[in-house]
Amino acid sequence: MGHKHSITIPAHNPIKVGTLNNGLKDIAAYLKLTKEDLVVNLFYNN
């Protein structure tokens, strides 16, 4: 952390589950979170 981190998620409709999963894993690793904690923070916390 401390520097810009970018990933590319294709704008496919629908996005493939594996593509989304890999993106979430990459972001979670960068933030030092589990993928599950990242998903909770993104979609379930107000």
Backbone as CSV, one residue per row, in Angstrom:
resi,resn,N_x,N_y,N_z,CA_x,CA_y,CA_z,C_x,C_y,C_z
1,MET,0.855,-1.169,0.000,0.000,0.000,0.000,0.896,1.225,0.000
2,GLY,0.309,2.349,-0.222,1.082,3.563,-0.290,1.384,4.002,-1.708
3,HIS,1.011,3.187,-2.682,1.148,3.574,-4.081,-0.107,3.145,-4.826
4,LYS,-0.315,3.748,-5.982,-1.499,3.437,-6.773,-1.433,1.995,-7.265
5,HIS,-2.546,1.296,-7.131,-2.642,-0.093,-7.580,-3.800,-0.178,-8.564
6,SER,-3.532,-0.634,-9.754,-4.565,-0.719,-10.789,-4.692,-2.143,-11.300
7,ILE,-5.921,-2.543,-11.550,-6.193,-3.804,-12.228,-7.210,-3.509,-13.318
8,THR,-7.263,-4.372,-14.295,-8.217,-4.205,-15.388,-9.285,-5.279,-15.281
9,ILE,-10.528,-4.842,-15.225,-11.676,-5.747,-15.250,-12.397,-5.490,-16.574
10,PRO,-12.500,-6.477,-17.441,-13.155,-6.253,-18.734,-14.621,-5.866,-18.568
11,ALA,-15.122,-5.117,-19.494,-16.515,-4.649,-19.454,-17.446,-5.637,-20.130
12,HIS,-17.175,-6.917,-20.009,-18.040,-7.929,-20.607,-19.347,-8.016,-19.829
13,ASN,-20.400,-8.326,-20.542,-21.694,-8.498,-19.890,-22.279,-9.822,-20.358
14,PRO,-22.291,-10.827,-19.515,-21.872,-10.832,-18.114,-20.365,-11.094,-17.987
15,ILE,-19.809,-10.651,-16.878,-18.398,-10.913,-16.593,-18.280,-12.363,-16.130
16,LYS,-17.230,-13.029,-16.528,-17.031,-14.423,-16.117,-16.698,-14.471,-14.625
17,VAL,-17.220,-15.473,-13.955,-17.017,-15.614,-12.509,-15.533,-15.683,-12.176
18,GLY,-14.769,-16.411,-12.956,-13.336,-16.539,-12.692,-12.603,-15.212,-12.824
19,THR,-13.021,-14.385,-13.784,-12.408,-13.070,-13.974,-12.671,-12.181,-12.768
20,LEU,-13.906,-12.168,-12.313,-14.259,-11.382,-11.133,-13.525,-11.899,-9.906
21,ASN,-13.477,-13.207,-9.742,-12.798,-13.816,-8.600,-11.320,-13.430,-8.565
22,ASN,-10.659,-13.496,-9.715,-9.240,-13.144,-9.771,-9.012,-11.676,-9.440
23,GLY,-9.888,-10.810,-9.903,-9.764,-9.387,-9.575,-9.931,-9.136,-8.096
24,LEU,-10.928,-9.776,-7.491,-11.158,-9.613,-6.053,-9.987,-10.156,-5.236
25,LYS,-9.436,-11.294,-5.667,-8.274,-11.859,-4.957,-7.075,-10.924,-5.042
26,ASP,-6.860,-10.325,-6.205,-5.739,-9.403,-6.384,-5.885,-8.179,-5.487
27,ILE,-7.068,-7.598,-5.459,-7.313,-6.420,-4.619,-7.178,-6.780,-3.144
28,ALA,-7.752,-7.906,-2.744,-7.670,-8.337,-1.343,-6.220,-8.547,-0.918
29,ALA,-5.412,-9.158,-1.777,-4.004,-9.373,-1.446,-3.286,-8.045,-1.270
30,TYR,-3.568,-7.089,-2.138,-2.953,-5.771,-2.050,-3.321,-5.084,-0.732
31,LEU,-4.573,-5.226,-0.314,-5.050,-4.596,0.919,-4.780,-5.435,2.163
32,LYS,-4.182,-6.611,1.968,-3.893,-7.544,3.065,-5.172,-7.944,3.809
33,LEU,-6.184,-8.289,3.022,-7.462,-8.782,3.520,-7.727,-10.143,2.904
34,THR,-8.663,-10.877,3.493,-9.151,-12.061,2.799,-10.145,-11.585,1.741
35,LYS,-10.362,-12.417,0.741,-11.337,-12.067,-0.292,-12.726,-11.898,0.329
36,GLU,-13.040,-12.744,1.293,-14.346,-12.675,1.944,-14.516,-11.351,2.694
37,ASP,-13.465,-10.902,3.402,-13.538,-9.623,4.108,-13.686,-8.462,3.125
38,LEU,-13.005,-8.538,1.999,-13.128,-7.499,0.982,-14.560,-7.421,0.469
39,VAL,-15.151,-8.577,0.165,-16.528,-8.602,-0.343,-17.490,-8.011,0.684
40,VAL,-17.317,-8.358,1.939,-18.175,-7.794,2.992,-18.032,-6.279,3.026
41,ASN,-16.784,-5.798,2.985,-16.551,-4.351,3.030,-17.113,-3.639,1.805
42,LEU,-17.042,-4.270,0.648,-17.538,-3.625,-0.572,-19.052,-3.633,-0.679
43,PHE,-19.677,-4.753,-0.314,-21.084,-4.924,-0.631,-22.046,-4.965,0.546
44,TYR,-21.541,-5.156,1.766,-22.463,-5.324,2.878,-22.330,-4.279,3.964
45,ASN,-21.261,-3.507,3.991,-21.120,-2.434,4.977,-21.729,-1.152,4.430
46,ASN,-22.442,-0.473,5.282,-23.070,0.797,4.860,-22.164,1.954,5.135
